[in-house]
Each structure stands twice: as structure tokens, then as C-alpha cells.
């Protein structure tokens, strides 16, 4: 079940999103962005995604920004 379905506020991850967008704009590639996402999520105490899942997320973000 997703957090929003459980009643989490829409802005639950607003801080993390801002941090990830900032890193995305400064990253050299999807791998660097994936590493940043892992660090951000650990720093904020949120989901602990493995690198492979985070890489898929970073590739999707990268496509939205740069392609």
C-alpha cells in the first residue's frame, strides 16, 4: 500500500523532492544522481532502496529533465 493511500499528506516528501531535483540539475549522469538519491533518503530517514531500484528512479528523472 502506498503512503498516500494510507493517508500521508501530499507534501510528505516535499523536502526530499527539492533535494533530489537540486542534485539532478548538478549531476553528471544517472549513476551520480542515483547515488545522491540513496544518500538523501538515508539522510532523511526514509525508504532504504537498493541501488538498482534507485538507478531506475534516477533514469526516469534524468529522462524527464534532459530528454
N, C-alpha and C positions, 0 to 999 in steps of 0.2 A: 504494500500500500504506500502510495506517495505521501509526502508530508502535507501537501496542500489538501489532499483528500481527508487527512486526519485532523484538519482544522488549523494548520500552521498558517500564520499570516502571509499575505502575498509578498511582503518585503523581507521574509525570513532570511534570504541570502543576499540582500541588497549590498551589504558591506563586501562580501566575497566577490560578488559580480563586479563591483567597482574595481577591486584589486586585480581581478583576472583580466578585465578589459585594459587596465593600465599596463599590465605585464604583456598582454597580447600585442599592444602597439609598440612595445620596445623589444620584443623577442625577435631573434634571427630566423627561427623556424618553429615548426610544430613540436619538435622534441624539447626545445628550450621552454616553450610555453607549457608543455605537459609537466615538466619538472617544476615550473612555477606554480601550476595548479596544485600539485601534490603538496608543495610547501605551504601554500595559502590555506588549504583545507586542514592540514595538520596544525598550523598556527592558530586557526580559529576554532579548533576542536570539533570540526565537522567530519563528515564521512571520510573514512580511510580507504580510498580507492587504490587498487593496484595500478602500476604504471601503464599496463596495456589498456585498461579501461580509460584512464586519464588521457592517454595518447589519442584514442578515438574522439574524446571530447575536444581535445585541443585541435585536432584536424578539422572538426566541424566548425569550430570558432574561426580557425585560420581561413577556411573557405569563405565564410560569411564576410570576413574583413577584407581579404586580399584577392578574391577571385570574382 
